[in-house]
């Protein structure tokens, strides 16, 4: 399949693909962080999110394959979780999602400027998805703030996030 002007977007789409893979790795590391603190509800939730990020990566991969563009999987450093508390962990996750959003928006703007209507349309799904992600993690931070930081806070945070499930 050939799409007018899509070739100009290939490198940026490849970067987005790698960004999704990097985000998945961050979620896997965050799940490991939770595992070390016996927060199995958060661990399960974050593993589900890691898989979702891999699904996003596969969407980019399929699109690039469909357009017959070369794909380059970048080498990546191991993700580092510097959080000491669940609130710090989920704040870091929210910041990661905000960076992904900025990258998606930049690509969407460029696709529009390039007149690449197919890629612009393709990216709209990600625009909506990122809005949902930022809202979700903002809500999680609000819940953590409501629970507070008392002696049993991690237990209640873990239960609350486990109850959110993963779609």
N, C-alpha and C positions, 0 to 999 in steps of 0.2 A: 504494500500500500504506500502510495506517495502522497504527502500532504504539502501543499504550497507553504513555503516559509518555515516549515517545521525543522529543517536542518540547522537553522540558527539557534534553535532551542536545545538541541541535543546535549551539549556539554552541561547546561544548567539542569536539565532533567536528570542527567547522570549524577550530578551532585545531590539532587533531591533524593534519588534512589539510595545513595550512600548515606545520606542523612537519616533516612528511615532505618537503615541497618544499624547505624550508630545509636539511634534512639532505642532500638530493640535491645542492644547490648547494655545500654544504661539501665533499662528496666530489668533485665536479667540480674545485673549487679545489685540493683535496689532490692530485688526479691531476695538475693543472698544476704543482704544487710538485714532484712526482716527475719530471715531464717535464723541468723545468729542471735536474735533477740526474742526468739520464740513467738514471733508475731505471724502465725500461719495464715490468718485471714488476709493480712496485707500481702504476704508472700504470694498467695494464690491470686489475689487481685492483680498484683504487678506482673506475675507470669502471664496472665491473660492479656495484659496490656503489651507485653513484649511480643506475644504472638500477633496481636493486632498490628503492631509496627512492622513485623515481617510481612503481613498481608499487604500493607501499604507499599513496602518495598517491591513486592511481587507485582503490584499494579503498575508501578513505574517500569519494572523490567518488561512486562508484557507490552506496554505501550511503546517502549523503545524497540523491542523486537518487532512489533507490528510495523513500525516505521523503517525497519531494517537499519537501525543505527547501532554502531559499535557500543558496547557496554564495558565499562572498566570498574571493577570492584576495587575500591581503595583499601590499602592497609590501614588498620586502625589501632590506636593505642587502647590499652585496657581502660575501661571506665573507672573513675575513682569517685567513691562516695565519701564526702567529707562531713556528712551529717552526724550529729551526736544525738539528735532527737527525731521522733517521727515528724514533727512539724518542719524541722530543717530538711528532712528527706523529701517531703512532699512539696516544700517550697522550691527545692532544687529541681524537682520533676516539673513543676509549673514553669520555671524559667527555661528549662529545656524545651518544653512545648511552645513557649512564646518564641524561642529562636526558630523552631521549625515553622511556626506561623509566619514569621518575618520572611523566611526563605521562600515559602509558598507564595506569599503576596508579591515578592519581588519577581518571581517567575511568572506569575499571573499578569502582572503589569507589563513585563517584557513581551509575553505572548501577544497581548493586546497591541502593544506598540509595533510588533513585527507583522501584525495582521495574520497571525497564526490562530485562526478561529478554532481549529480542531484541538490544539493544545490548550487554548484558553478554556474551552468547554471541558476538556479532560481535567484540568486543574480545579474546576469549580467544586468537584466532589471533595477535594482536599481542603478547600477553603471552608466548606461547611463542617467537615470533620475536625478541623483545628479549632473552630469556634466551640464545638462540643467538648473537645479536650480541655481547652482553657477554662470553660465553665465548670466541668467536672472537677478539675484539680483545685480551682478556686473554692468550690463547695466543700471539698475535702478539708482544705485549710480552715474554712469557717467552722466545720464540725470539730476539728481538732481544737480550735480556740474555745468553742463552747464547752468541750470536755475539760479543758484546762490541763494542769500539769501536776495533779495530786499523785499520791502513792500508787493508785491503780489506773492512772491515765492510759498507759500503754495497753492495758487489757481492754478498756472501753474503746479506745481508738481502733484496736485490732478488730473487735466485734463489729463496730460501726462500718468499717471499710469492708469487712467480709460480707456484711449484709447488703452492700451495694452491688455485689455480684459483678459480673463482667458480660457485656453484650458483645 
